[in-house]
Amino acid sequence: MANDTAGNYIRAHRRRLGLTQRQLGALIGYGNGYAVSRHERGKVVPPLSVALAYEVALGIPVARIFNGIHSAASTSVTQNQQKFLAGRNRAALNQSTLGGDAT
C-alpha cells in the first residue's frame, strides 16, 4: 500500500480545540511541535501508538483523523479480498472439475 497521506485532518481538529502544535505535541508525548508539524503536512506518517494518542487527545477516531490513509487501506484490502476470493473460487472449481472432494 502506498504512503497516501491525503486527507490528514490533524491540523483542523487541533485548531478546533484551540491547541498549538507544541501543546498537542506535549499531550501526545513529544517535547515540541516539530513532529506534529511533520504529521500535519504529511511528511511523516506517525507510528500506531502516536496515531492512537492523537485519537485520544483530539477526541476523534483515528480513521477520521487519517482519512486518506484509511481510505487507501480500505481500497487495498477490498481489492486483495476480491483477488483472494476469486483465487479460492478457481481452486474449488478446479478441484471439483478434477473429481476431487472440495471439502
Backbone as CSV, one residue per row, in Angstrom:
resi,resn,N_x,N_y,N_z,CA_x,CA_y,CA_z,C_x,C_y,C_z
1,MET,0.848,-1.175,0.000,0.000,0.000,0.000,0.888,1.232,0.000
2,ALA,0.521,2.183,-0.817,1.301,3.406,-0.932,1.161,4.253,0.331
3,ASN,2.142,5.112,0.530,2.128,6.030,1.671,1.228,7.215,1.329
4,ASP,-0.076,7.010,1.341,-1.053,8.017,0.951,-1.493,8.806,2.178
5,THR,-1.051,10.071,2.275,-1.390,10.876,3.443,-2.414,11.949,3.132
6,ALA,-3.009,11.930,1.924,-4.051,12.905,1.611,-5.206,12.713,2.582
7,GLY,-5.757,13.800,3.051,-6.879,13.689,3.957,-6.475,13.564,5.409
8,ASN,-5.333,14.107,5.764,-4.865,14.139,7.145,-5.504,15.350,7.805
9,TYR,-6.293,15.119,8.849,-7.055,16.194,9.471,-6.559,16.580,10.860
10,ILE,-5.295,16.351,11.153,-4.753,16.725,12.462,-4.898,18.229,12.680
11,ARG,-4.460,19.010,11.701,-4.471,20.476,11.849,-5.882,20.993,12.119
12,ALA,-6.856,20.537,11.357,-8.234,21.030,11.531,-8.756,20.723,12.934
13,HIS,-8.514,19.504,13.402,-9.008,19.134,14.732,-8.217,19.840,15.843
14,ARG,-6.921,20.021,15.631,-6.094,20.748,16.618,-6.588,22.181,16.751
15,ARG,-6.834,22.827,15.616,-7.308,24.214,15.644,-8.703,24.315,16.249
16,ARG,-9.548,23.329,15.968,-10.899,23.319,16.545,-10.828,23.345,18.067
17,LEU,-9.810,22.675,18.631,-9.632,22.638,20.083,-8.826,23.821,20.613
18,GLY,-8.321,24.651,19.699,-7.553,25.819,20.124,-6.161,25.471,20.631
19,LEU,-5.587,24.388,20.139,-4.257,23.953,20.577,-3.186,24.379,19.580
20,THR,-2.018,24.707,20.080,-0.864,24.930,19.211,-0.238,23.570,18.902
21,GLN,0.642,23.554,17.924,1.370,22.314,17.621,2.178,21.866,18.831
22,ARG,2.780,22.819,19.514,3.585,22.496,20.700,2.717,21.877,21.798
23,GLN,1.540,22.442,22.022,0.642,21.909,23.051,0.172,20.491,22.698
24,LEU,-0.219,20.297,21.446,-0.640,18.958,21.028,0.524,17.987,21.120
25,GLY,1.704,18.441,20.732,2.893,17.598,20.845,3.130,17.153,22.276
26,ALA,2.970,18.076,23.219,3.146,17.733,24.635,2.094,16.725,25.087
27,LEU,0.861,16.900,24.625,-0.210,15.968,25.003,0.061,14.543,24.532
28,ILE,0.628,14.412,23.342,0.844,13.069,22.795,2.235,12.513,23.096
29,GLY,3.027,13.279,23.851,4.299,12.748,24.324,5.552,13.260,23.640
30,TYR,5.406,14.283,22.804,6.582,14.895,22.191,6.950,16.135,22.989
31,GLY,8.221,16.490,22.984,8.670,17.658,23.726,8.425,18.969,23.016
32,ASN,8.075,18.903,21.731,7.837,20.124,20.968,6.810,19.847,19.876
33,GLY,6.573,20.838,19.022,5.570,20.682,17.973,6.124,20.254,16.637
34,TYR,7.437,19.984,16.560,8.054,19.657,15.274,7.438,18.409,14.646
35,ALA,7.276,17.352,15.421,6.714,16.106,14.886,5.262,16.316,14.466
36,VAL,4.516,17.088,15.249,3.121,17.376,14.898,3.068,18.090,13.547
37,SER,3.952,19.050,13.358,4.020,19.774,12.090,4.277,18.819,10.923
38,ARG,5.222,17.917,11.102,5.545,16.950,10.041,4.367,16.014,9.783
39,HIS,3.639,15.638,10.813,2.467,14.784,10.632,1.356,15.559,9.919
40,GLU,1.146,16.808,10.321,0.102,17.625,9.691,0.364,17.835,8.206
41,ARG,1.614,18.037,7.865,1.970,18.280,6.463,2.088,16.999,5.649
42,GLY,1.945,15.848,6.295,2.036,14.581,5.574,3.452,14.185,5.218
43,LYS,4.433,14.789,5.862,5.835,14.447,5.597,6.191,13.100,6.207
44,VAL,5.555,12.773,7.329,5.814,11.530,8.051,4.479,10.977,8.528
45,VAL,4.294,9.677,8.371,3.127,9.018,8.948,3.511,8.587,10.351
46,PRO,2.732,8.990,11.350,3.115,8.644,12.725,2.952,7.149,12.989
47,PRO,3.740,6.627,13.927,3.551,5.229,14.320,2.168,5.042,14.945
48,LEU,1.725,3.806,14.991,0.395,3.500,15.513,0.173,4.079,16.900
49,SER,1.150,3.951,17.777,0.978,4.461,19.146,0.729,5.967,19.153
50,VAL,1.367,6.698,18.269,1.171,8.144,18.187,-0.180,8.457,17.538
51,ALA,-0.553,7.705,16.510,-1.863,7.904,15.877,-2.974,7.695,16.910
52,LEU,-2.817,6.680,17.745,-3.814,6.435,18.798,-3.798,7.544,19.849
53,ALA,-2.623,8.102,20.115,-2.533,9.234,21.041,-3.263,10.450,20.463
54,TYR,-3.142,10.664,19.144,-3.909,11.739,18.505,-5.402,11.505,18.706
55,GLU,-5.838,10.263,18.545,-7.249,9.932,18.728,-7.736,10.341,20.117
56,VAL,-6.961,10.001,21.121,-7.340,10.327,22.499,-7.291,11.840,22.724
57,ALA,-6.222,12.484,22.293,-6.044,13.919,22.536,-7.080,14.761,21.791
58,LEU,-7.424,14.357,20.573,-8.346,15.147,19.759,-9.801,14.718,19.915
59,GLY,-10.016,13.528,20.493,-11.378,13.040,20.685,-12.058,12.637,19.388
60,ILE,-11.268,12.241,18.405,-11.771,11.865,17.080,-11.181,10.503,16.722
61,PRO,-11.980,9.584,16.167,-11.428,8.276,15.768,-10.260,8.426,14.792
62,VAL,-9.265,7.593,14.962,-8.054,7.670,14.140,-8.370,7.548,12.645
63,ALA,-9.387,6.783,12.289,-9.763,6.642,10.879,-10.256,7.966,10.297
64,ARG,-10.831,8.818,11.132,-11.275,10.138,10.663,-10.127,11.138,10.633
65,ILE,-9.196,11.009,11.556,-8.039,11.916,11.568,-7.173,11.663,10.341
66,PHE,-6.955,10.392,10.030,-6.116,9.999,8.898,-6.999,9.385,7.816
67,ASN,-7.961,10.159,7.355,-8.949,9.673,6.402,-8.321,9.164,5.106
68,GLY,-7.319,9.843,4.604,-6.676,9.424,3.349,-6.001,8.073,3.490
69,ILE,-5.295,7.872,4.579,-4.626,6.597,4.824,-5.669,5.505,5.016
70,HIS,-6.727,5.823,5.755,-7.802,4.850,5.981,-8.467,4.461,4.657
71,SER,-8.740,5.441,3.810,-9.362,5.158,2.515,-8.466,4.293,1.636
72,ALA,-7.167,4.607,1.628,-6.226,3.814,0.834,-6.150,2.381,1.355
73,ALA,-6.139,2.219,2.674,-6.095,0.882,3.270,-7.363,0.106,2.952
74,SER,-8.495,0.776,3.043,-9.775,0.134,2.755,-9.837,-0.341,1.302
75,THR,-9.407,0.513,0.384,-9.394,0.152,-1.031,-8.468,-1.030,-1.277
76,SER,-7.292,-0.980,-0.692,-6.308,-2.048,-0.872,-6.817,-3.386,-0.342
77,VAL,-7.395,-3.375,0.850,-7.906,-4.611,1.445,-9.058,-5.163,0.613
78,THR,-9.942,-4.297,0.152,-11.067,-4.743,-0.668,-10.579,-5.396,-1.957
79,GLN,-9.612,-4.783,-2.613,-9.056,-5.355,-3.838,-8.374,-6.691,-3.566
80,ASN,-7.608,-6.762,-2.498,-6.931,-8.015,-2.150,-7.933,-9.098,-1.777
81,GLN,-8.995,-8.711,-1.101,-10.037,-9.663,-0.727,-10.701,-10.236,-1.982
82,GLN,-10.982,-9.385,-2.951,-11.593,-9.854,-4.194,-10.673,-10.828,-4.924
83,LYS,-9.380,-10.527,-4.962,-8.412,-11.436,-5.591,-8.353,-12.760,-4.844
84,PHE,-8.342,-12.678,-3.527,-8.286,-13.884,-2.703,-9.501,-14.765,-2.952
85,LEU,-10.679,-14.161,-2.935,-11.904,-14.934,-3.136,-11.980,-15.505,-4.546
86,ALA,-11.536,-14.739,-5.538,-11.520,-15.238,-6.910,-10.580,-16.434,-7.031
87,GLY,-9.428,-16.356,-6.402,-8.461,-17.467,-6.425,-9.009,-18.682,-5.707
88,ARG,-9.675,-18.471,-4.606,-10.252,-19.580,-3.850,-11.371,-20.245,-4.652
89,ASN,-12.180,-19.430,-5.328,-13.257,-19.981,-6.152,-12.704,-20.769,-7.331
90,ARG,-11.618,-20.270,-7.946,-10.978,-21.012,-9.056,-10.443,-22.335,-8.567
91,ALA,-9.825,-22.322,-7.385,-9.269,-23.565,-6.835,-10.378,-24.567,-6.559
92,ALA,-11.496,-24.118,-6.022,-12.620,-25.017,-5.746,-13.192,-25.565,-7.039
93,LEU,-13.286,-24.706,-8.056,-13.797,-25.146,-9.348,-12.861,-26.180,-9.964
94,ASN,-11.563,-25.920,-9.904,-10.573,-26.872,-10.434,-10.650,-28.182,-9.676
95,GLN,-10.814,-28.124,-8.387,-10.892,-29.323,-7.562,-12.111,-30.149,-7.953
96,SER,-13.264,-29.483,-8.123,-14.482,-30.224,-8.470,-14.425,-30.732,-9.910
97,THR,-13.757,-30.027,-10.803,-13.614,-30.453,-12.185,-12.742,-31.706,-12.265
98,LEU,-11.759,-31.783,-11.405,-10.846,-32.932,-11.396,-11.450,-34.133,-10.673
99,GLY,-12.641,-33.949,-10.131,-13.304,-35.060,-9.452,-12.881,-35.233,-8.014
100,GLY,-12.142,-34.269,-7.491,-11.709,-34.373,-6.104,-12.789,-33.871,-5.168
101,ASP,-12.583,-34.117,-3.912,-13.525,-33.667,-2.892,-13.173,-32.240,-2.517
102,ALA,-14.092,-31.305,-2.677,-13.844,-29.876,-2.439,-13.928,-29.513,-0.959
103,THR,-14.092,-30.470,-0.069,-14.216,-30.149,1.348,-12.909,-30.112,2.040
